Amino acid sequence: MYPDNGQNWGQPFPGHRPAPAQHRWGGETGWNPPVPVPGLMPNDRPARHSWEIPLLVVAVVLTVVAYVAAIAALFLGVVSTWVLIVLVAPILIAVGRGQLYGSQQVNGIKMTPTQFPDGYRMVAEAAARFGMTEPPDAYVVLGNGRINAFASGHGFRRFVVVYSDLFEIGGEAREPDALAFIIGHEVGHIAAGHASYWRQLGQFAANYIPVVGSALFRSMEYTADNHGYCVRPQGARGAMGVLGAGKYLVSIVGFDELADRATTERGFFPWFVNLLSGHPVLTWRAAALRNRTRHGHLFVKPGQIYRDPQQLQYAADPAGPVTR
């Protein structure tokens, strides 16, 4: 989900550092951060997908080429729709970002210590975990049954928007960890620089090049999933469940069955659907969240089903020790 100039939610690798005490959950519903586990997260930070920067470089080069071609066409007196779109893109992106932020300011319900306090604490916890100097603004908007969230920015401001239906998985009787994972994913987009104006302008041409653009966006989603996992690893299963079956059936989704199908579902069209998607297909995404030993697959499905007994033990008892 990547509409409206926003970076939407939809992994990090093990190696988890507890958030500062002032941003942890407290009381009977408190959260105990997992014991650090070595993995692919250098300097104790969520890993950026290995393909993201190379694909971003390609996207920026393509954008530069598009601008050079548009300016050359203008000087030659050739004016067409694509030339105009390219030339006014910086203004359109800036206006779109400002309009999106303004819409949240006047229509969204802002998370505060007294209004959606659980969501507010989750945002603050994620921002502290990622070393951000201050948490982004966070808003709740009417979902009307839609399961979505996104992150964006305007000027120096960054913000997260969560559709109201997602808070229905935040109740004690359902999957509050899934909501924390989703919010961590969105704050992760901001921490990884995905909500930057210059980033969005630089990758502008990729929006019109399906394979390159979709691969870049998939790598960014894997990076954001790494951040969500870093904040609340035990929420990954619930997050994939709600994305696949919705807020009411999330608890009966078999995460391992879903992840196994990344390997067992064969054929041209499952591969083709992933190739053109701006998000990793759900089975591949679940497999990447389960296998913390490598980056998520972008182009080729996982070759074998992954099982980590210690990870399974941790999933069954999130407060228990995990050693390696």
Secondary structure as the mmCIF struct_conf table of DSSP 4:
data_model
#
loop_
_struct_conf.conf_type_id
_struct_conf.id
_struct_conf.beg_label_comp_id
_struct_conf.beg_label_asym_id
_struct_conf.beg_label_seq_id
_struct_conf.end_label_comp_id
_struct_conf.end_label_asym_id
_struct_conf.end_label_seq_id
TURN_TY1_P TURN_TY1_P1 ASP A 4 ASN A 5
STRN STRN1 GLN A 7 ASN A 8
BEND BEND1 PRO A 14 PRO A 14
HELX_LH_PP_P HELX_LH_PP_P1 PRO A 18 PRO A 20
HELX_RH_3T_P HELX_RH_3T_P1 ALA A 21 HIS A 23
BEND BEND2 ARG A 24 ARG A 24
HELX_RH_3T_P HELX_RH_3T_P2 GLY A 27 THR A 29
HELX_LH_PP_P HELX_LH_PP_P2 PRO A 33 PRO A 36
BEND BEND3 GLY A 39 LEU A 40
HELX_RH_3T_P HELX_RH_3T_P3 PRO A 42 ASP A 44
BEND BEND4 ARG A 45 ARG A 45
HELX_LH_PP_P HELX_LH_PP_P3 PRO A 46 HIS A 49
TURN_TY1_P TURN_TY1_P2 SER A 50 TRP A 51
HELX_RH_AL_P HELX_RH_AL_P1 GLU A 52 PHE A 75
TURN_TY1_P TURN_TY1_P3 LEU A 76 GLY A 77
HELX_RH_AL_P HELX_RH_AL_P2 THR A 81 ASN A 107
BEND BEND5 GLY A 108 GLY A 108
STRN STRN2 ILE A 109 LYS A 110
STRN STRN3 THR A 112 THR A 112
TURN_TY1_P TURN_TY1_P4 PRO A 113 THR A 114
STRN STRN4 GLN A 115 GLN A 115
BEND BEND6 PHE A 116 PHE A 116
HELX_RH_AL_P HELX_RH_AL_P3 PRO A 117 ARG A 129
TURN_TY1_P TURN_TY1_P5 PHE A 130 GLY A 131
BEND BEND7 THR A 133 GLU A 134
HELX_LH_PP_P HELX_LH_PP_P4 PRO A 135 PRO A 136
STRN STRN5 ASP A 137 VAL A 141
TURN_TY1_P TURN_TY1_P6 ASN A 144 GLY A 145
STRN STRN6 ALA A 149 HIS A 154
TURN_TY1_P TURN_TY1_P7 GLY A 155 PHE A 156
STRN STRN7 ARG A 157 TYR A 163
HELX_RH_3T_P HELX_RH_3T_P4 SER A 164 ILE A 169
BEND BEND8 GLY A 170 GLY A 171
TURN_TY1_P TURN_TY1_P8 GLU A 172 ALA A 173
BEND BEND9 ARG A 174 ARG A 174
HELX_RH_AL_P HELX_RH_AL_P4 PRO A 176 ALA A 191
TURN_TY1_P TURN_TY1_P9 ALA A 192 ALA A 195
HELX_RH_AL_P HELX_RH_AL_P5 TYR A 197 GLY A 202
TURN_TY1_P TURN_TY1_P10 GLN A 203 GLN A 203
HELX_RH_3T_P HELX_RH_3T_P5 PHE A 204 TYR A 208
HELX_RH_AL_P HELX_RH_AL_P6 PRO A 210 VAL A 231
HELX_RH_3T_P HELX_RH_3T_P6 PRO A 233 GLY A 235
HELX_RH_AL_P HELX_RH_AL_P7 ALA A 236 ALA A 245
TURN_TY1_P TURN_TY1_P11 LYS A 247 LEU A 249
HELX_RH_3T_P HELX_RH_3T_P7 VAL A 250 ILE A 252
HELX_RH_AL_P HELX_RH_AL_P8 PHE A 255 THR A 264
BEND BEND10 GLY A 267 GLY A 267
HELX_RH_AL_P HELX_RH_AL_P9 PHE A 268 LEU A 276
BEND BEND11 GLY A 278 HIS A 279
HELX_RH_AL_P HELX_RH_AL_P10 LEU A 282 ARG A 290
TURN_TY1_P TURN_TY1_P12 ARG A 292 THR A 293
BEND BEND12 ARG A 294 ARG A 294
HELX_LH_PP_P HELX_LH_PP_P5 HIS A 295 HIS A 297
BEND BEND13 LEU A 298 VAL A 300
BEND BEND14 GLY A 303 GLN A 304
HELX_RH_AL_P HELX_RH_AL_P11 PRO A 309 ALA A 316
TURN_TY1_P TURN_TY1_P13 PRO A 318 ALA A 319
BEND BEND15 GLY A 320 GLY A 320
#
